[in-house]
Amino acid sequence: MTTNTILLLLLSLVIAGGLSYFQYFFKAKNYSKVNMFLAFLRFLTILGLLVLLINPIMTKNSLEVTKTPLAIAVDNSSSITALKSDKKVSELYQELISNPALQDKFEIQSYQFDSEFKPSDKFDFKGTQTNLDEVAKNLKSINKNLIFPTVIITDGNQTTGNDYVYRFDPANKVYPLIVGDTTTFFDLKINQLNVNKYAFHKNKFPVEVFLQYAGDKSANADFTISQGNTVVARQKVSFTTSKKSATLNLLLPADKIGLQIFKAALSSNVKEKNSYNNIKNFAVEVIDQKSKIAIVSAVNHPDIGALKRSIETNAQRKVILVKPNDISQLQDVTVLVLYQPNSAFKPVFDNTKLASTNTFIITGNNTDFNFLNQQQKSLVFQMSNQKEDYLSEFQSQFNLFAIENIGFENFPPLQNSFGTITTSGNVSVLLSSKIRNVATNAPLLAFAENQNKRTAFLLGENSWKWRLQSHIDNQSFEKYDVFIDNIIQYLASTTSKKSLVVEHESFYNSGEAILINAQYFNKNYEFDEKARLTITVTDGETKQTKNYDLLKGNNSFSANLDGLAAGKYSFTVKELNSNTVYSSRFEILDFDIEKQFVNPDVQKLKQLALQTNGKAFFENQADDLIQQLLENKEYKSIEKNISTKTPLIDWVWLLILIAALLTTEWFVRKYNGML
């Protein structure tokens, strides 16, 4: 409180006293108790009003102690149970959180992780995947700009996500508490098996297998791949103490069309502690032909290479590069991609056999827009010679096919000629354009359908930057490649529009997310948000059924079928208002990745500790870990002085007191006949 405020308060005392005296005692004939009481009430009332006018600031100081966070992340995956360490993990967790010294020094944060990361103090060890990368990512966000230690109770066996060793903040020490038996046992393991999801009938498809051996003696093993009771491949493998891994490359025949299930097995005459990791099931869908996509261009551009790579990630598609004057190569193509068409493309447009082929037109700085106006009527171009950069804006009401927003608004701009683009006829816009965040109301990516011919338009070059940006955002090209595949799939399809469209895989591995996505369209082929979709799943062996509701998402409905056991399933998706149904089947392969491990990954956890200047401890060294945390002088509590300033005018009770004083004074004067 300032000196001026104190002087004003003293002056208020004098004024309040003077006015009270003047009203009740000046020229008064006697000094009765009633007068003295009324003078006191008036004194308090005037003083209260003056204090409110002065409005002094009341300051309250309090001390707050902020402790250093101690993040304890517990591995909740089923590999902990497989290593028979679930009870030990629970004991170690309780020992850490119940330690009084740790409680006094740290703010203990408890988390669990498997495929996901979340706060928890109870663990069931039923997670189907282990993702330590999620621990690193989430702790960076939760304790941003803080120096804190992390204890991870885990076996270190990661099954999904990025390599966790270099994902943790090196400024914050990580202390892995390693659980599981570190004794080396004789173990043969199919470490990884790579195979394409699709193969082509009457061809051979490659299978790449990585085998791993643990032991202190030389060993011989048999590797086989079988389909049903038939062995389709067999190979002898030898391991020594210096050669503990092997890579096999095999070619298998694709003799039957449809989903083909195979079993890879690695065996020897020595009994193993864990034989589950000796077998791995995999599936390949054999298709009868490969669709051909032609990219026609008169110029060289990075867009062409990026587009070819994206399209060919789907093994069912083959891309050929063609010059506009070489139309002889275009007779059996499924989709034509016309990159920056100009007058040289006239033979392509004039060929009657190609006239009904669906096309994907991509424009840019080398496009002849007058020529393009003559060859199609869906978009009308009025363009200048000036170049412009166009940003994209996702249109969520797009309904030709299911597609998610993969971050289009964050993609770099495409370059095209500046001008006006108007739509004509049946055109659906997936992406509209913006110039420096100002909407142009013009399409950037649009689809047209006219007399059963489908055309897609991407109005700008440099889409290769989109693919690169998608990889930066997601550490993978997958989302962008799926986006391109959806466009090609739409153009390759000649089937009529369906009211109920369902997307699913033919097979899934145990532990993978099993998502069924569906869209329902009304008579005008508009996405119906009020649709009521259910799915009935039937076990092919037990014939038991389960019913689920599909939940509405962004422009689609979805059901998560996680938790189903391995086996064959049939399912039916039904729209309850119209009774429209879709039926199909899928298979879940018996493969539990969390049962593949015999020992904890000690080497990688020690590497993580070294990377963050921490230290790795084994399950019998919990006391040493606690001692290390307590003795580390980096982690100190911070004492803060919190000063709270409150204006006196905010005191509602003071206003109520003034009102009560005035009321009391009035009643006393009324009672004594002084009014």
C-alpha positions in Angstrom: 0.0 0.0 0.0 1.5 3.3 -1.1 2.1 6.4 1.2 -0.6 8.4 -0.7 -3.1 5.7 0.0 -2.3 5.7 3.7 -2.6 9.5 3.9 -6.0 9.4 2.1 -7.2 6.7 4.6 -6.1 8.9 7.5 -7.9 11.8 5.9 -11.0 9.7 5.5 -11.0 8.9 9.3 -10.9 12.7 10.0 -13.6 13.5 7.5 -15.9 10.6 8.7 -15.3 11.6 12.3 -15.9 15.3 11.6 -19.2 14.8 9.7 -20.5 12.4 12.4 -19.7 14.9 15.1 -21.3 17.8 13.2 -24.5 15.9 12.6 -25.1 14.4 16.1 -23.1 16.5 18.6 -22.7 20.0 17.1 -25.2 22.3 18.9 -26.6 19.2 20.6 -28.2 19.8 24.1 -27.2 16.4 25.4 -24.9 13.5 24.6 -27.3 10.6 24.9 -26.3 7.0 24.3 -28.6 6.9 21.2 -26.8 9.9 19.7 -23.4 8.3 20.4 -24.6 5.0 18.8 -26.0 6.8 15.7 -22.9 8.9 15.4 -20.8 5.7 15.4 -23.0 4.2 12.7 -22.7 7.3 10.6 -19.0 7.3 11.1 -18.6 3.8 9.9 -20.9 4.4 6.9 -19.0 7.5 5.7 -15.7 5.8 6.3 -16.8 2.8 4.3 -17.9 5.1 1.4 -14.7 7.0 1.4 -12.6 3.9 1.5 -14.5 2.6 -1.5 -13.8 5.9 -3.4 -10.1 5.6 -2.5 -10.2 1.9 -3.5 -6.9 0.8 -1.9 -5.2 -2.3 -3.4 -4.9 -5.1 -0.8 -1.9 -7.4 -1.4 -1.7 -11.0 -0.1 1.6 -12.9 -0.3 1.8 -16.7 -0.2 4.5 -19.2 -0.8 4.1 -22.1 -3.3 6.6 -25.0 -3.7 6.8 -26.5 -7.2 8.4 -30.0 -7.2 10.3 -31.5 -10.1 8.1 -34.0 -12.1 9.2 -37.6 -12.0 7.6 -39.5 -14.9 7.1 -43.2 -14.2 6.0 -45.0 -17.4 5.0 -48.7 -17.1 5.0 -51.1 -20.0 1.5 -52.4 -20.2 2.0 -54.7 -23.2 1.4 -58.5 -23.1 5.1 -59.2 -23.6 5.5 -58.4 -19.9 3.2 -61.3 -19.1 4.9 -63.5 -21.7 8.2 -62.9 -19.9 6.5 -63.7 -16.6 7.4 -60.3 -15.2 3.9 -58.8 -14.6 4.0 -59.3 -10.8 7.5 -57.9 -10.6 6.5 -54.8 -12.7 3.6 -54.1 -10.3 5.9 -54.5 -7.3 8.6 -52.2 -8.7 5.9 -49.5 -9.5 4.5 -49.7 -6.0 8.0 -49.5 -4.5 8.7 -46.3 -6.5 5.5 -44.4 -5.9 5.2 -45.3 -2.2 8.7 -44.2 -1.4 8.4 -41.2 1.1 11.7 -39.6 0.0 10.7 -39.6 -3.6 7.3 -38.3 -2.8 8.9 -35.4 -0.8 11.3 -34.5 -3.6 9.3 -35.1 -6.8 5.9 -34.7 -8.2 5.3 -38.3 -9.2 3.5 -38.7 -12.6 2.2 -42.2 -13.4 1.7 -43.4 -17.0 1.2 -46.6 -18.9 2.0 -47.4 -22.5 1.4 -50.1 -25.0 0.3 -48.9 -28.5 -0.9 -45.8 -26.8 0.3 -43.6 -23.9 -2.0 -42.4 -21.1 -2.0 -41.6 -17.4 -2.7 -44.6 -15.2 -1.9 -46.3 -11.9 -3.5 -49.7 -12.7 -2.1 -52.1 -15.3 -3.5 -55.3 -16.9 -0.6 -56.1 -19.2 -2.9 -56.9 -22.2 -1.6 -54.3 -24.7 -1.2 -55.8 -28.2 1.7 -53.5 -29.3 4.6 -51.7 -27.6 5.4 -48.1 -28.7 8.1 -46.4 -26.7 8.2 -43.6 -29.2 4.7 -42.5 -27.8 6.3 -42.2 -24.4 9.0 -39.8 -25.7 6.6 -37.7 -27.8 4.0 -37.3 -25.0 6.4 -36.5 -22.2 8.0 -33.8 -24.3 4.5 -32.2 -24.6 3.4 -32.7 -21.0 6.5 -31.4 -19.3 7.5 -28.9 -21.9 10.5 -26.6 -21.1 11.1 -28.6 -17.8 14.1 -30.5 -16.7 12.9 -33.8 -15.2 13.9 -37.5 -14.9 11.9 -40.4 -16.5 11.8 -43.9 -15.2 10.6 -46.5 -17.7 9.7 -50.0 -16.3 9.9 -52.1 -19.5 11.5 -55.0 -21.3 12.5 -52.6 -24.1 11.0 -54.8 -26.9 9.3 -52.3 -29.2 6.9 -53.6 -31.8 5.6 -50.4 -33.5 6.7 -46.8 -33.9 10.0 -45.1 -34.6 13.2 -46.2 -33.0 12.9 -44.8 -29.5 16.6 -44.4 -28.6 16.9 -41.0 -30.2 13.4 -39.8 -29.7 13.7 -38.8 -26.0 14.9 -35.3 -25.1 18.7 -35.6 -24.4 18.4 -32.8 -21.9 16.2 -35.0 -19.6 17.7 -38.2 -18.1 16.0 -41.5 -18.7 16.4 -44.4 -16.3 15.2 -47.7 -17.8 14.3 -50.2 -15.2 14.8 -53.5 -17.1 12.5 -56.4 -16.3 12.7 -60.0 -17.6 15.2 -62.8 -17.5 18.4 -61.7 -19.1 19.8 -65.3 -19.3 20.6 -66.3 -22.8 18.5 -69.3 -24.0 18.7 -71.4 -27.1 16.2 -69.6 -29.4 15.4 -69.6 -33.1 13.2 -66.8 -34.3 11.6 -65.6 -37.5 12.5 -62.0 -36.8 10.7 -60.4 -39.8 9.0 -61.5 -43.0 8.5 -59.2 -45.9 6.0 -60.0 -48.6 3.8 -57.9 -50.9 0.1 -57.8 -50.1 -0.8 -58.6 -53.8 0.6 -61.1 -56.3 -0.4 -61.8 -59.9 -1.9 -65.1 -61.1 0.6 -67.5 -62.8 3.5 -65.4 -61.6 6.0 -65.9 -58.8 6.1 -63.5 -55.8 9.1 -62.8 -53.6 9.3 -63.5 -49.9 12.1 -62.1 -47.8 12.7 -63.7 -44.4 15.0 -62.5 -41.6 16.0 -65.3 -39.1 17.7 -64.8 -35.8 19.5 -67.2 -33.4 20.4 -66.9 -29.7 22.7 -69.5 -28.2 26.3 -70.4 -27.4 26.7 -73.4 -29.8 26.4 -74.0 -33.5 22.9 -75.0 -34.7 21.2 -76.3 -37.8 17.6 -75.5 -38.6 14.9 -76.2 -41.2 12.9 -73.4 -42.7 9.7 -74.2 -44.5 6.7 -72.4 -46.0 3.6 -74.4 -46.3 0.0 -73.8 -47.5 -2.4 -76.2 -45.8 -0.7 -79.6 -45.7 1.5 -78.8 -48.7 5.1 -77.6 -48.3 5.8 -75.0 -51.0 9.4 -74.1 -50.0 12.1 -75.6 -47.8 15.6 -74.5 -47.0 18.4 -75.6 -44.6 19.9 -72.9 -42.4 23.0 -73.0 -40.2 24.0 -70.7 -37.3 27.2 -70.3 -35.3 28.3 -68.2 -32.4 29.6 -65.6 -34.8 26.8 -66.0 -37.4 23.5 -65.4 -35.5 21.3 -64.2 -38.3 20.3 -65.2 -41.8 18.4 -63.7 -44.6 16.4 -65.9 -47.0 14.9 -64.8 -50.4 12.4 -67.2 -51.8 10.0 -67.2 -54.8 6.6 -68.7 -54.3 4.1 -69.6 -57.1 0.8 -67.7 -57.3 -1.3 -70.6 -58.7 -4.7 -69.8 -57.3 -6.7 -66.6 -57.5 -8.0 -65.1 -54.2 -6.7 -64.8 -50.7 -3.9 -67.4 -50.0 -2.7 -68.1 -46.4 0.8 -69.4 -45.8 2.7 -70.6 -42.7 6.4 -70.0 -42.3 8.1 -72.3 -39.7 11.7 -72.5 -38.4 12.5 -75.8 -36.5 15.4 -77.8 -35.1 15.9 -80.8 -32.9 16.6 -78.7 -29.8 13.8 -77.9 -27.4 13.3 -74.1 -27.1 11.9 -72.0 -24.2 9.8 -70.0 -26.6 8.6 -71.8 -29.8 5.9 -69.2 -30.6 8.3 -67.1 -32.4 9.3 -70.0 -34.7 6.0 -69.7 -36.7 4.6 -66.8 -38.6 1.5 -66.8 -40.7 1.1 -64.4 -43.7 -1.3 -63.9 -46.5 -1.1 -62.8 -50.2 -4.1 -61.9 -52.3 -3.6 -63.3 -55.8 -5.2 -61.2 -58.5 -5.7 -62.1 -62.2 -4.4 -58.9 -63.9 -2.6 -55.6 -63.4 -4.2 -52.3 -64.4 -2.1 -50.1 -66.6 -1.9 -46.3 -65.9 -0.4 -44.1 -68.6 1.2 -40.7 -67.8 1.3 -38.7 -71.0 3.6 -35.7 -71.0 5.6 -33.6 -73.4 7.8 -32.1 -70.6 10.0 -33.5 -67.9 9.0 -32.6 -64.4 9.5 -34.0 -60.8 5.7 -34.3 -60.5 5.8 -37.2 -63.0 8.2 -39.2 -60.9 6.4 -38.5 -57.6 3.0 -39.5 -59.2 4.5 -42.7 -60.6 5.8 -43.7 -57.2 2.5 -42.9 -55.5 0.4 -44.9 -58.0 2.8 -47.9 -58.0 2.7 -48.3 -54.2 -0.5 -50.2 -55.1 0.9 -53.5 -56.5 -2.2 -53.8 -58.7 -1.1 -50.9 -60.9 1.6 -50.4 -63.4 2.6 -46.9 -64.7 4.0 -46.3 -68.2 5.4 -43.0 -69.4 4.3 -42.0 -72.9 4.9 -39.0 -75.3 1.7 -37.4 -76.7 2.5 -38.6 -80.3 3.0 -42.3 -79.3 -0.7 -43.2 -78.9 0.0 -46.8 -79.9 1.0 -47.6 -76.3 -2.3 -46.3 -75.0 -4.7 -48.9 -76.4 -5.1 -51.0 -73.2 -4.7 -48.4 -70.5 -7.2 -48.1 -67.6 -6.6 -44.4 -66.8 -4.9 -41.6 -68.7 -2.9 -39.0 -66.8 -2.5 -36.0 -69.1 0.3 -33.8 -67.6 0.1 -30.2 -68.8 -1.7 -30.8 -72.1 -1.1 -28.6 -75.1 -1.7 -28.8 -78.8 0.7 -31.8 -79.0 -2.0 -33.8 -77.2 -4.5 -33.5 -80.0 -3.9 -37.1 -81.2 -4.7 -38.4 -77.7 -8.0 -36.5 -77.6 -8.9 -37.3 -81.2 -8.4 -41.1 -80.9 -11.9 -42.6 -80.7 -10.6 -45.7 -78.7 -9.3 -43.3 -76.0 -12.3 -41.1 -76.0 -14.1 -43.2 -73.4 -11.0 -43.6 -71.2 -11.2 -41.8 -67.8 -8.6 -39.1 -67.5 -6.6 -37.2 -64.9 -5.7 -33.8 -66.2 -2.9 -31.9 -64.4 -2.2 -28.3 -65.5 0.7 -26.0 -65.0 2.8 -23.3 -66.5 3.2 -25.2 -69.8 -0.5 -25.9 -70.3 -2.3 -24.5 -73.4 -5.7 -23.5 -71.7 -7.3 -22.4 -75.0 -6.6 -25.9 -76.4 -8.0 -27.5 -73.1 -11.2 -25.4 -73.4 -11.7 -26.9 -76.8 -11.2 -30.5 -75.6 -13.5 -30.6 -72.6 -16.5 -28.6 -71.2 -16.4 -29.4 -67.5 -14.1 -26.4 -66.6 -13.8 -23.1 -68.4 -10.4 -21.4 -68.2 -9.8 -17.7 -68.7 -6.2 -17.5 -67.9 -3.4 -14.8 -68.3 0.3 -15.3 -68.8 1.0 -14.3 -65.2 2.0 -17.1 -62.8 0.4 -17.5 -59.4 0.8 -19.7 -56.3 -2.4 -21.4 -55.1 -2.9 -22.9 -51.6 -5.5 -25.6 -51.0 -8.6 -25.8 -48.8 -10.3 -29.1 -48.1 -14.0 -29.3 -48.9 -15.5 -31.7 -46.2 -18.8 -32.0 -48.1 -17.1 -33.9 -51.0 -18.9 -37.2 -51.4 -17.7 -39.1 -54.5 -15.6 -41.4 -52.4 -14.3 -41.6 -48.8 -11.2 -39.5 -48.2 -9.7 -37.8 -45.1 -8.0 -34.5 -44.8 -4.3 -35.4 -44.7 -3.3 -31.8 -43.9 -3.9 -30.2 -47.3 -4.1 -26.7 -45.8 -0.4 -27.1 -44.7 0.8 -28.2 -48.1 3.0 -25.9 -50.2 1.2 -24.0 -53.0 0.8 -25.3 -56.5 1.8 -23.0 -59.3 -0.5 -22.3 -62.2 -1.4 -19.4 -64.5 -3.5 -16.6 -62.9 -7.0 -16.3 -64.1 -10.6 -17.3 -63.7 -11.8 -21.0 -63.6 -15.5 -21.7 -63.6 -17.2 -25.1 -63.4 -19.9 -26.3 -65.9 -22.1 -29.3 -65.4 -21.7 -32.1 -62.9 -18.4 -31.1 -61.1 -17.5 -32.0 -57.5 -14.7 -30.1 -55.8 -12.4 -31.8 -53.3 -9.9 -28.9 -52.9 -10.6 -25.3 -53.6 -7.9 -22.7 -54.1 -6.7 -19.8 -52.1 -4.2 -17.0 -53.0 -2.3 -15.9 -49.9 -5.1 -17.3 -47.7 -7.8 -15.4 -49.6 -10.4 -17.8 -51.0 -10.9 -17.7 -54.8 -14.0 -19.9 -54.9 -12.3 -21.7 -57.7 -11.4 -25.4 -57.8 -7.9 -26.8 -57.3 -8.8 -30.5 -57.4 -12.1 -31.4 -59.0 -13.9 -34.3 -60.5 -16.4 -34.3 -63.4 -18.6 -37.0 -64.8 -20.2 -36.7 -68.2 -21.9 -39.5 -70.2 -20.3 -42.2 -68.0 -16.8 -40.7 -68.5 -14.9 -39.6 -65.4 -12.3 -36.8 -65.4 -10.2 -35.5 -62.5 -8.5 -32.0 -62.6 -5.5 -31.0 -60.6 -4.9 -27.3 -61.4 -1.3 -26.6 -60.7 2.2 -28.1 -60.9 4.7 -29.0 -58.1 2.5 -31.6 -56.4 5.8 -33.5 -55.7 6.2 -31.0 -52.9 2.9 -32.2 -51.4 4.2 -35.8 -51.2 7.4 -34.5 -49.5 5.4 -32.4 -47.0 3.2 -35.3 -46.2 6.3 -37.4 -45.4 7.6 -34.6 -43.1 4.3 -34.4 -41.3 3.8 -38.2 -40.9 7.3 -39.7 -41.3 5.8 -41.7 -44.1 4.5 -41.3 -47.7 1.6 -43.6 -46.9 -1.2 -41.0 -46.4 -0.4 -39.1 -49.6 0.0 -42.3 -51.6 -3.4 -43.5 -50.4 -4.9 -40.1 -51.4 -3.5 -40.6 -55.0 -4.6 -44.2 -55.0 -8.2 -43.1 -54.1 -8.2 -40.7 -57.1 -6.9 -43.5 -59.5 -9.4 -46.0 -58.0 -12.3 -43.6 -58.7 -11.1 -43.1 -62.3 -10.4 -46.8 -62.8 -13.9 -47.8 -61.7 -16.7 -47.9 -64.2 -19.3 -49.3 -61.9 -22.4 -47.2 -61.2 -22.7 -45.3 -57.9 -23.8 -47.3 -54.9 -25.8 -46.0 -52.0 -23.7 -48.0 -49.4 -19.9 -48.0 -49.9 -17.8 -50.1 -47.4 -14.0 -50.2 -47.2 -12.1 -53.0 -45.5 -9.0 -55.2 -45.9 -9.2 -58.9 -46.9 -7.0 -59.9 -44.0 -5.5 -58.5 -40.8 -2.8 -59.6 -38.4 -3.7 -60.1 -34.7 -3.1 -57.0 -32.8 -3.6 -54.7 -35.8 -6.4 -52.1 -35.8 -9.4 -53.6 -37.5 -11.4 -50.7 -38.9 -14.5 -51.0 -41.2 -15.3 -47.7 -42.9 -18.6 -47.0 -44.6 -20.5 -44.2 -46.4 -24.2 -44.0 -47.1 -25.6 -41.7 -49.8 -29.2 -40.6 -50.4 -31.1 -40.6 -53.7 -29.2 -37.4 -54.8 -26.0 -39.1 -54.0 -25.2 -36.8 -51.1 -23.6 -38.1 -47.9 -26.4 -38.8 -45.4 -25.3 -37.8 -42.0 -28.5 -39.1 -40.5 -27.9 -42.7 -41.7 -28.1 -45.4 -39.1 -25.4 -48.0 -39.8 -24.8 -51.3 -38.0 -22.5 -54.2 -38.6 -23.0 -57.8 -37.7 -19.8 -59.9 -37.5 -20.0 -63.7 -37.6 -17.3 -66.1 -36.5 -16.8 -68.6 -39.3 -16.0 -71.4 -36.8 -18.3 -70.9 -33.8 -21.0 -69.0 -35.8 -21.3 -66.6 -32.9 -22.3 -63.1 -33.9 -21.5 -59.6 -32.5 -23.3 -56.4 -33.4 -21.7 -53.0 -33.5 -22.9 -49.5 -34.3 -20.9 -47.5 -36.9 -20.0 -44.1 -35.5 -20.1 -41.0 -37.6 -16.8 -39.4 -38.3 -15.6 -36.9 -40.9 -17.7 -37.7 -44.0 -17.9 -41.4 -43.1 -19.0 -44.0 -40.5 -16.6 -46.4 -38.9 -16.5 -49.4 -36.5 -13.5 -50.6 -34.6 -13.5 -54.4 -34.3 -10.3 -54.7 -32.2 -10.4 -57.7 -29.8 -11.5 -60.4 -32.3 -9.6 -63.7 -32.1 -7.7 -65.1 -35.1 -10.0 -66.8 -37.6 -12.3 -66.3 -40.5 -15.2 -63.8 -40.2 -18.1 -62.8 -42.4 -19.9 -59.5 -41.8 -22.9 -57.5 -43.0 -23.2 -53.7 -42.8 -26.9 -52.5 -42.8 -28.5 -49.1 -43.1 -31.5 -49.4 -40.8 -33.7 -46.7 -42.5 -33.5 -48.1 -46.0 -32.5 -51.7 -45.2 -29.6 -51.4 -47.7 -27.0 -54.1 -46.9 -23.4 -54.9 -47.9 -21.8 -58.3 -47.1 -18.3 -59.5 -47.3 -15.6 -61.4 -45.3 -12.1 -61.0 -43.8 -9.6 -63.1 -42.0 -7.5 -62.4 -38.9 -4.1 -64.2 -39.0 -2.8 -65.8 -35.8 0.2 -63.7 -35.0 0.9 -62.2 -31.6 4.0 -60.0 -32.0 4.3 -59.5 -28.2 5.0 -63.3 -27.8 8.1 -63.2 -30.0 10.6 -62.3 -27.3 12.6 -64.4 -25.0 14.7 -61.7 -23.3 14.5 -58.0 -22.7 16.4 -55.7 -25.1 19.1 -54.8 -22.7 21.4 -53.3 -25.3 18.9 -50.8 -26.7 17.8 -49.7 -23.2 21.4 -49.1 -22.2 21.9 -47.1 -25.4 18.8 -45.0 -24.5 20.2 -44.3 -21.0 23.6 -43.4 -22.5 21.9 -41.1 -25.1 20.2 -39.1 -22.3 23.0 -39.2 -19.7 20.9 -41.5 -17.5 21.6 -45.0 -16.3 19.9 -48.4 -16.9 19.0 -50.6 -13.9 17.9 -54.2 -13.6 14.8 -55.3 -11.7 16.9 -56.2 -8.6 18.5 -52.7 -8.5 15.4 -50.6 -7.7 17.0 -49.3 -4.4 20.0 -48.1 -6.4 17.7 -46.3 -8.8 15.9 -44.6 -5.9 19.2 -43.6 -4.4 20.4 -42.1 -7.7 17.3 -40.0 -8.0 17.5 -38.7 -4.5 21.2 -37.8 -4.7 20.9 -36.0 -8.0 21.2 -32.3 -7.2 19.8 -31.2 -10.6 16.3 -31.8 -9.4 15.4 -29.2 -6.8 12.0 -27.8 -5.7 11.3 -24.2 -6.6 9.8 -21.9 -4.0 7.6 -19.2 -5.5 6.2 -16.1 -3.7 2.7 -15.5 -5.1 1.5 -12.0 -4.7 -2.3 -11.6 -5.0 -3.6 -8.0 -5.4 -7.3 -7.3 -4.8 -9.0 -3.9 -5.2 -11.1 -3.1 -2.1 -14.0 -2.3 -4.4 -14.3 -6.0 -5.2 -15.2 -6.7 -1.6 -19.0 -7.3 -1.9 -19.2 -7.7 1.9 -18.1 -4.1 2.4 -21.1 -2.9 0.3 -23.4 -5.1 2.2 -22.0 -3.7 5.5 -22.6 -0.1 4.4 -26.1 -0.9 3.4 -26.7 -2.6 6.8 -25.3 0.4 8.7 -27.5 2.8 6.8 -30.5 0.6 7.4 -29.8 0.2 11.1 -29.3 4.0 11.5 -32.7 4.7 9.8 -34.6 2.2 12.0 -33.0 3.6 15.2 -33.8 7.2 14.2 -37.4 6.1 13.3 -37.8 4.3 16.6 -36.6 7.3 18.6 -38.8 9.8 16.7 -35.8 11.6 15.2 -37.2 11.6 11.6 
